[in-house]
Amino acid sequence: MILQQIKFLQELLDKYQINLLNSIFINFTLTIILLGLLINAIEPHLPAFITQSFRYGKHSHKGEQNPLIGKLEVPKSWFSHFYIFAFGWSLLALSLNLKVLIHGTTAPDCVVDFLDFVAGGKDRNVLVNSTSGFVATVLITMQCVRRFYETNFIQIFSSKSKINLSHYIVGFFHYFGCVAAVLANTEGFVRGTTPSSFSFQKITFMQYICCFIFHFSWSQQYKSNMILVNLRKDPAGNTVTEKHLMPQGGFFEFVSSPHMFFEVAMYVAISGVIPASSTWAYIVIWVIANQTENAWLTHKWYKENFKNYPKRRYAIYPYIL
């Protein structure tokens, strides 16, 4: 029965040429832009359930609480759950990529069928060569593995901080989609295609530049996150507070949320590695919209809560926003 329903849904997606991954990220982007504009422009006039659902963390909604929305909130520490998922999901993709490259054969039928289902049906085209696809997979796996380590072993979450269940679910969809998107149009993962051999000579100069930008951003995001973690520790490394304090040092001297700026930079860098992937382009737009809005709300919170907050700091993009 379930298989018949899946087959019917697949036929429906094929008939109307619907790419589930593209649809997910387009809808995410439109939602964050619409709600972000409402929050920024007319928040005092919005119902509490909208602001309470949208805001979280340090800039969470502090006014009248909607009891129904309150029951749909989970601890912010649950962020670590979708990084556990991303850790395993990205490593699975990397292992499949290696297997396809080493054996020089198309991915297993179940993988191809799965990608057909989520990424546009049997008419998927090859847009990414095997070398570029492998490099992009390595990069996204590096990010997933590091964030898994940070959120599960280093980051100090406030015991009182909550997120809406929708944020929690979106996190899973995000990493599910990102990893699947890298494979969706890569040689060897498209029906009827075989992978080309991997070669460093096939990596273009621009792709090397993008890899350098990614690595720099990846390392700087870690350093920025460690600055935030250390705000809650004493010199001996013991956790002494769960308060949100004013960060200083590193790229915090330029922007309020350098970790969000470098998140955007990493996704843009991967886009430079697989520039023909339209799905990844939608992901980049979603990440820019999401990180920009979150950073803007964070910036406003810092300015409201620290009277001596440096005026030279921008929200997320140095000298721009």
C-alpha positions as CSV (number, residue, x, y, z in Angstrom):
1,M,0.0,0.0,0.0
2,I,2.8,2.4,1.0
3,L,4.8,1.5,-2.1
4,Q,1.8,2.1,-4.3
5,Q,1.3,5.5,-2.8
6,I,4.9,6.4,-3.3
7,K,4.7,5.3,-6.9
8,F,1.6,7.4,-7.4
9,L,3.3,10.4,-5.9
10,Q,6.3,9.8,-8.1
11,E,4.1,9.7,-11.2
12,L,2.4,12.9,-10.1
13,L,5.7,14.6,-9.6
14,D,7.0,13.4,-13.0
15,K,3.7,14.5,-14.7
16,Y,4.0,18.1,-13.5
17,Q,7.8,18.1,-13.4
18,I,8.0,19.1,-9.8
19,N,11.4,19.1,-8.1
20,L,10.7,18.6,-4.4
21,L,14.1,20.0,-3.3
22,N,13.6,23.1,-5.3
23,S,10.1,23.5,-4.0
24,I,11.2,23.1,-0.4
25,F,13.9,25.8,-0.6
26,I,11.8,28.2,-2.6
27,N,9.0,28.0,0.0
28,F,11.5,28.3,2.8
29,T,12.9,31.5,1.2
30,L,9.5,33.0,0.5
31,T,8.4,32.3,4.1
32,I,11.5,33.8,5.8
33,I,11.3,36.9,3.5
34,L,7.6,37.5,4.1
35,L,7.7,36.9,7.9
36,G,11.0,38.9,8.1
37,L,9.5,41.9,6.4
38,L,6.4,41.8,8.7
39,I,8.6,41.5,11.8
40,N,10.8,44.3,10.7
41,A,8.1,46.6,9.6
42,I,5.0,46.1,11.7
43,E,5.9,43.8,14.5
44,P,3.9,45.7,17.2
45,H,0.7,45.2,15.2
46,L,1.2,41.4,14.6
47,P,-0.5,38.7,16.6
48,A,1.6,37.2,19.3
49,F,1.6,33.7,17.7
50,I,3.5,35.0,14.7
51,T,6.3,36.7,16.6
52,Q,6.5,34.0,19.2
53,S,6.8,31.4,16.4
54,F,9.4,33.4,14.4
55,R,11.7,34.7,17.1
56,Y,14.0,32.5,19.2
57,G,17.1,32.5,21.3
58,K,18.4,35.8,22.5
59,H,15.9,37.8,20.5
60,S,12.9,35.6,21.4
61,H,9.5,37.1,21.8
62,K,9.1,38.6,25.3
63,G,5.6,40.0,25.2
64,E,2.2,38.2,25.6
65,Q,2.6,34.5,25.1
66,N,0.3,32.3,23.0
67,P,-0.4,29.1,25.0
68,L,-0.8,27.0,21.9
69,I,2.5,28.1,20.4
70,G,4.1,27.6,23.8
71,K,3.2,23.9,23.6
72,L,4.9,23.7,20.2
73,E,8.2,24.9,21.5
74,V,11.2,22.7,22.2
75,P,14.6,23.3,23.9
76,K,17.0,25.2,21.7
77,S,19.6,22.5,22.6
78,W,17.6,20.3,20.3
79,F,19.5,22.0,17.5
80,S,22.1,19.3,18.1
81,H,19.7,16.7,16.9
82,F,19.7,17.8,13.3
83,Y,23.4,18.0,13.3
84,I,23.5,14.4,14.4
85,F,21.4,13.6,11.4
86,A,23.5,15.8,9.1
87,F,26.7,14.1,10.4
88,G,25.4,10.6,9.4
89,W,23.6,11.8,6.2
90,S,26.7,13.7,4.8
91,L,29.0,10.8,5.6
92,L,26.7,8.4,3.8
93,A,26.7,10.7,0.8
94,L,30.5,10.9,0.9
95,S,30.8,7.1,1.1
96,L,28.5,6.7,-1.8
97,N,30.4,9.2,-3.8
98,L,33.7,7.4,-3.1
99,K,32.1,4.1,-4.1
100,V,30.9,5.4,-7.4
101,L,34.2,7.0,-8.2
102,I,36.3,4.0,-7.2
103,H,34.2,1.4,-9.0
104,G,33.4,3.7,-12.0
105,T,29.7,2.6,-12.0
106,T,26.4,4.3,-11.5
107,A,25.1,4.6,-8.0
108,P,22.8,1.8,-6.7
109,D,19.3,1.7,-8.2
110,C,17.8,2.6,-4.8
111,V,19.9,5.8,-4.6
112,V,19.0,6.7,-8.2
113,D,15.3,6.1,-7.6
114,F,15.5,8.2,-4.4
115,L,17.1,11.1,-6.2
116,D,14.5,10.8,-9.0
117,F,11.8,11.1,-6.4
118,V,13.2,14.2,-4.6
119,A,15.0,16.0,-7.4
120,G,12.9,16.2,-10.5
121,G,12.1,12.7,-11.7
122,K,13.7,10.5,-14.4
123,D,14.5,13.6,-16.6
124,R,17.3,14.7,-14.3
125,N,20.3,16.0,-16.2
126,V,24.0,15.9,-15.5
127,L,25.1,19.4,-14.5
128,V,28.1,18.5,-12.3
129,N,31.0,16.4,-13.2
130,S,32.3,13.7,-10.8
131,T,35.3,15.7,-9.6
132,S,33.3,18.8,-8.8
133,G,30.5,16.7,-7.2
134,F,33.1,15.0,-5.0
135,V,34.7,18.2,-3.9
136,A,31.3,19.8,-3.0
137,T,30.4,16.6,-1.1
138,V,33.7,16.8,0.9
139,L,33.0,20.5,1.7
140,I,29.4,20.0,2.9
141,T,30.5,17.0,4.9
142,M,33.3,19.1,6.6
143,Q,30.7,21.6,7.7
144,C,28.2,19.0,9.0
145,V,30.9,17.1,10.9
146,R,32.3,20.2,12.6
147,R,28.8,21.5,13.5
148,F,28.0,18.1,14.9
149,Y,31.1,18.3,17.1
150,E,30.4,21.9,18.2
151,T,26.7,21.5,19.1
152,N,27.1,18.1,20.8
153,F,30.4,18.6,22.7
154,I,31.3,22.3,22.9
155,Q,28.3,24.7,22.6
156,I,26.6,25.8,25.9
157,F,22.9,26.1,25.4
158,S,20.7,28.1,27.8
159,S,18.4,25.8,29.7
160,K,15.6,28.3,29.3
161,S,16.0,29.0,25.6
162,K,13.3,27.6,23.3
163,I,12.7,27.3,19.6
164,N,9.5,26.7,17.8
165,L,9.0,23.1,16.5
166,S,8.9,24.6,13.0
167,H,12.6,25.7,13.4
168,Y,13.5,22.2,14.5
169,I,11.8,20.6,11.5
170,V,13.3,23.1,9.1
171,G,16.8,22.2,10.3
172,F,16.3,18.5,9.3
173,F,14.9,19.5,5.9
174,H,17.8,21.9,5.3
175,Y,20.6,19.4,5.8
176,F,18.6,16.6,4.1
177,G,18.2,18.9,1.1
178,C,21.7,20.2,1.0
179,V,23.3,16.8,0.9
180,A,20.8,15.4,-1.6
181,A,21.3,18.5,-3.8
182,V,25.0,17.9,-4.2
183,L,24.4,14.5,-5.6
184,A,21.2,15.2,-7.6
185,N,22.8,16.3,-10.9
186,T,26.3,14.7,-10.5
187,E,27.6,12.1,-13.0
188,G,27.0,8.6,-11.7
189,F,24.0,9.7,-9.7
190,V,21.8,10.4,-12.7
191,R,20.0,7.5,-14.4
192,G,22.0,6.0,-17.3
193,T,25.2,7.9,-16.5
194,T,28.6,6.7,-15.3
195,P,31.1,8.8,-13.3
196,S,34.2,10.3,-14.9
197,S,37.5,9.7,-13.2
198,F,38.6,12.1,-10.4
199,S,41.5,14.3,-11.1
200,F,42.9,17.4,-9.4
201,Q,43.7,18.7,-12.9
202,K,39.9,18.9,-13.5
203,I,39.5,21.3,-10.6
204,T,39.5,24.8,-12.1
205,F,41.4,27.8,-10.7
206,M,38.0,29.4,-9.7
207,Q,37.1,26.2,-7.8
208,Y,40.4,26.3,-6.0
209,I,39.6,29.9,-5.0
210,C,36.2,28.8,-3.8
211,C,37.7,26.0,-1.7
212,F,40.1,28.5,-0.1
213,I,37.2,30.8,0.7
214,F,35.2,27.9,2.1
215,H,38.1,26.7,4.3
216,F,38.8,30.3,5.6
217,S,35.1,30.8,6.4
218,W,34.9,27.3,7.9
219,S,37.8,28.0,10.3
220,Q,36.7,31.5,11.1
221,Q,33.1,30.4,11.9
222,Y,34.6,27.9,14.4
223,K,36.7,30.7,16.0
224,S,33.6,32.9,16.2
225,N,31.6,30.1,17.8
226,M,34.4,29.5,20.3
227,I,34.3,33.2,21.3
228,L,30.6,32.8,22.1
229,V,31.2,29.6,24.0
230,N,34.0,31.2,26.1
231,L,31.7,34.1,27.1
232,R,29.9,31.5,29.4
233,K,33.1,30.1,30.9
234,D,35.6,31.2,33.4
235,P,39.4,31.1,32.7
236,A,39.5,27.6,34.1
237,G,37.0,26.4,31.5
238,N,34.0,26.0,33.8
239,T,30.6,27.1,32.8
240,V,29.6,30.0,35.0
241,T,26.6,31.6,33.2
242,E,24.0,31.0,30.6
243,K,23.4,34.8,29.9
244,H,23.9,36.3,26.5
245,L,26.9,38.6,26.9
246,M,28.5,41.0,24.4
247,P,31.2,39.2,22.3
248,Q,34.5,40.8,21.5
249,G,37.5,39.9,19.4
250,G,37.9,38.3,16.0
251,F,35.4,39.3,13.4
252,F,33.0,40.4,16.1
253,E,34.9,43.7,15.9
254,F,33.3,44.2,12.4
255,V,29.9,42.5,12.6
256,S,27.5,41.3,15.3
257,S,27.2,37.8,13.8
258,P,30.3,36.7,12.0
259,H,29.3,33.1,12.4
260,M,26.3,33.8,10.2
261,F,28.3,35.8,7.7
262,F,30.7,32.9,7.3
263,E,27.8,30.5,7.0
264,V,26.7,32.5,3.9
265,A,30.2,32.7,2.6
266,M,30.6,28.9,2.8
267,Y,27.4,28.2,0.8
268,V,28.3,30.8,-1.8
269,A,31.7,29.1,-2.1
270,I,30.2,25.7,-2.7
271,S,28.0,27.3,-5.3
272,G,31.2,28.3,-7.1
273,V,32.3,24.6,-7.1
274,I,29.0,23.4,-8.6
275,P,27.8,26.6,-10.4
276,A,25.4,24.8,-12.8
277,S,23.3,23.3,-10.0
278,S,20.1,25.3,-9.9
279,T,19.0,23.5,-6.7
280,W,22.1,24.7,-4.9
281,A,21.4,28.2,-6.1
282,Y,18.0,28.1,-4.4
283,I,19.8,26.8,-1.2
284,V,22.2,29.8,-1.3
285,I,19.3,32.2,-1.6
286,W,17.5,30.6,1.3
287,V,20.7,30.7,3.5
288,I,21.3,34.3,2.6
289,A,17.7,35.3,3.5
290,N,17.6,33.2,6.7
291,Q,21.0,34.3,8.1
292,T,20.5,37.9,7.2
293,E,17.2,38.2,9.0
294,N,18.5,36.3,12.0
295,A,21.6,38.5,12.1
296,W,19.5,41.6,11.8
297,L,17.3,40.7,14.8
298,T,20.5,39.7,16.8
299,H,22.1,43.1,15.9
300,K,19.0,45.0,17.1
301,W,19.0,42.9,20.4
302,Y,22.7,43.8,21.1
303,K,22.0,47.5,20.5
304,E,19.0,47.4,22.8
305,N,20.6,45.5,25.6
306,F,24.2,47.0,25.6
307,K,24.2,50.8,25.8
308,N,28.0,50.8,25.0
309,Y,27.6,48.5,22.0
310,P,30.2,49.6,19.4
311,K,28.6,51.7,16.7
312,R,31.1,50.6,14.1
313,R,29.7,47.1,14.1
314,Y,27.4,46.1,11.2
315,A,24.8,43.4,11.5
316,I,26.3,40.7,9.2
317,Y,27.9,42.1,6.1
318,P,30.9,44.4,6.8
319,Y,30.4,47.9,5.6
320,I,27.1,46.9,4.0
321,L,24.4,45.8,6.5
